[in-house]
Amino acid sequence: MSPETAATPAPSEAPEAAEPFGVRLHRAMAARGPLCVGIDPHAALLARWELPDDPAGLERFTMTAVEALADRVAVLKPQSAFFERFGSRGVAVLEKAVTAARAAGALVLMDAKRGDIGSTMGGYAAAYLDKDAPLRSDALTVTPYLGYESLRPALDAARAAGAGLFVVTLTSNPEGGEVQRASVHGAHGARTVAQTMLDHIAAENRGAEPLGSTGAVIGATLAEAGADLAVNGPLLAPGIGAQGAAPADLPRLFGAALPQVLPSASRSVLAHGPDIARLRAAAEQLADDVQNVSS
């Protein structure tokens, strides 16, 4: 066939955009209830389950929690530190857990609190959010205290992957206020560092429906937020249960932003293991308690 008569190749279609994390999270919270359960296999919990504090015990603990919860909880949040302490064997367990949890329908929020600049921040984002990464998660916790724009590589990577970020904003540890409650002065007057981060998050989520994909971490044990939490994105509220906060505290702390709150509990659920039925019952009761104060 001559070049003149050769068929012109059809233009390649643009790849389909990934469904945004905020859309997927909103759907999961509606279907399964607004609850995140942390998977925190620290030594005390392994001992409570009568498991050895080694990679074998780590795997039994983690995969039992995934089996019990991943098909019914909206979000599972593995704490990377408790896996990393076992080196490569621990990270291998984490990879297995992430894959199994996502396959069972849970969204996986990797609690790694990464924060850096430039290509390093991009490397962290690739490790946890890239579609081909062994640790591919639906969202990642990040720390913005090198400046909000230091997160830009992760923000861009998350948007491209349809993933989310949860920006550490107001934490309940006493020393957190040194940075988060400090005042900064700008064109719009004085505001706290935390409010500055919340304003950035709100700008990131502007126009998103039904929920933006960039969230904030707001400790549920805080006496008060002292900030405008209307960011049009999810508000992860760790501290329910063993750390002292209860679902009944959420309306007082979050006010009008309550529909966007994703409460998170770890030990108060995991303490009921290794029995799968008891783990499920504890998570379901907590989800009901949260739903009752949110409706």
N, C-alpha and C positions, 0 to 999 in steps of 0.2 A: 504494500500500500504506500502510495507516495505521500510525502509530507502534506501536500495540498488536500488530500482526501482523508487523512487520518482524523479520527474523532478527537474533538477537543475535550480534554479531561474536565470533568465537573469540578467546580471549585469545592475545596474541602470545607466541610461544615465546622463551624466553631464548636469547641467542646462545650457540652452542657454545663452550665454553672452549678456548682455544688449548692445544695439546699442550706441556707444559713443555720448556724447553731441555734440562734434565738428562736427560729421557727420550730426546730426540732425539740428544743427544751420546752417551749410553751405547750406543744402537743403532748410530750411525755408527762409534764406536770398535770395536765388535764386528765390524762388517761390513768396515771398511776398514783397521783397525789404529789403534792409539793414536798418531797423529802429526798435528801441526799444522805447516804450512809457511808461513812469513811471506813476504809479497810486499813487499820493501823496495827500491824502485827508486832507490837513491841514486846519485850521480854516478859513483862508481867502478864499480858494476855495469853501468850503462849503457855506460860506456867499454869494459868487458870484453866486452860483447856487440857492440861497435863500433856503438853507437847514439848519436845526438846527444843532448846533455843539454837537451832541449826537450820541449814537449808531444807532438810526434810520436814522439820516441824513447821517451818515457814510455808512450805508448799501445801501441807495438809490444812493448815489454818486458812490460808488464802483461798484455796479452791473450794473448801467447805463453805466459806462465806459467799463466794461467787455462786455456787450451786444453790444456796439458800435464797439469795436475794436478787440476782441479776435478772430474773424473769418477772419481777414484780415491783422493784424500786425504780424510781425515775432516773436517779443518778447514783453511781458508785464512785467513791473518791479515794483511790489508793494513795497513801502517803509514801512518796518515793524513798524517803530517808530510811524507813524501816526495812526496805528491800536492799538498798544500796549498802547497808552495813554488812551484808553477807557477800559483797563483791559480785563477780560475774554470775555466780549461781543464784544469788538473790535477784539480780536483774532479769535473769532468765525466767524466774517464777513470775515476776511482774509482767513480762511480755506475755506469758501464757494466760495470766489472769485478765489482762486487758482484752486480748483476743476473745476469750471465752465470755466475758461480761458483755462485750458489744454484740457478739453472736446471739446472746440470749435476750437482747433488746434494751439493755440498760445503756444510758449515756455514761461515758467514762470521763471524769474530771481528774486529770493528773495533778496531784498536789505536790508540786516541786518548787514553787515560789522562785522561779528563775528570774534573774535581773542582770543585764549587762548592756554593752553597747555594740553597735555596728555588726560586724560579721559574727561575733560571738553570740549575740542575741539571736541572730539569724540561725546559727547552728543549733541553739536550744530549741527554737521553733521547729526546725526540720526534724529534730530528734523525736518530738512529741506530736507534731501535727501533720507532717508530710504523709501523703496517702500510702506510700510504700514503706514507711518506717515501722520497725518491729514494735515500737511502743506507741503507735498511732492512737491518739486519744481524741475525744470529741472536744475537749477544752483543757486549758492549762492555767494554773495560778502563776501570776507573775508579780514581781516587786518593782515599783516605779521610782524608787528613791535615788536613781541616777538621773532623774528627770523624766517626765512622761514621754517625751519624744524618743528616749532611749529604747522604748518598747516598739517603735515603729516597724522594725523588721518582723517582729512577732505579730503585730496587728495586721500587717500586709499578708503574712503567710496564713494567718487564721482566716482572713477574709477569702483568700484564694481557695482554701481547703474546705470552706463551710464550717470552720471550727470556731470556738469561742475562747476568750480570755477572761479571767477573773483577776482584777487588779487589787492587790492588797491596799486597803484604804484606811479603815479604822479598826484597829485590833484591840483586844481587851487586856493584853499584857500591860502592866503598869508603866513600863518604860516606853511603850509605843507612843505615848503622848509627847515625848521629847521632840519627835519629828512631826507626827501627824497633826498635833494640835498647835504647832508653832505657826505664828502669823507671818505672812509674806505680803509685801506691798507692791501693787502694780497699777496699771492704768485704771482699774476699776476699784481701787481702794484696797483696804486690808482684808485678807481672808486667810483661813488656815490652809496649811499644806493639804490636808485631807479634802477640803472643799475644792481646792484647785484641781486635785485629781478627779473628783466627782464631776466637776465642770468639763474636764477633758473627756471623761467617759460619756457624758450626756451629748457632747458634740459628736463623738464617734457614732452614737446610736441615733442621731437625728434622722427622722423620717422612716425608721425601721418599723415594720409591723409584722406580727403583733408584739414583738419583743426584740430589742437589739441583741447583738451577740457579744458585746463587751460588758462585763459585769464588774461589780465591786464586792470586796470581802469586807463585811461589817460584823464585828463580833457580837453575838447574841447576848453576851453577859455584860455589855456596856450599860451604864446607868442611863445614859442618853447619847443620842447621835450628835446633837449640836451641829447638824449640817443638813443641807438640802439633798435628799436622797432620790429626787425625781430625775433619774438618769435614763429612763426608757430602756433599761436593761436589767438583767437578773441581779439580785442581791444575795450573795451566799452568806448565810448566818451560822457560822460554826459556834459550838459551845452548848448545844442543847443536850441535856442529860447530865453526864458525869461532871462537866465543867460548871454546872450550877444554873444554867438557864432552862426555862421551861417554855413550852409552846404558848402558855398564857402570857408570857412576857413580850411576845412579838408585836401585838398591836400597839402597846405603849411605846416601844422603841422605834417602830417603823411607820406608824401612822398611815397616811394615805398611800405609802409605797408598799404596804403589806402584800398586795397581789403579786408583786414581783419578787417576793422573798422566797429563797430556797433554803430552808433550815437544814442544818447538817448535824448529825450525831454519829458518834463512833462507839465509844466504850459502853454506853448505855444499851446499845443493841448487841454488840459483839460479846458482852459479858454473858449472854444467854447461850452461847455455844458451848461445846461443838454440836449440840442437838439441833438439827436443821429445823424441826418443827418449832422449837422455842425461838430460834433466830427469826423465823418468819413471823411468828406471833408478836414478838417484840417490835419488829419493824412495822407491822400492820397497825398495831396499837398506836405507835408514835405518829404514823401517817394520819390516822383518824383524828388524833388529838390536834395535829397541825391543821387539818382540814376544818375542824370545828371552829377554830379561832380565826381562820382565814375567810370563812364563808359569811 
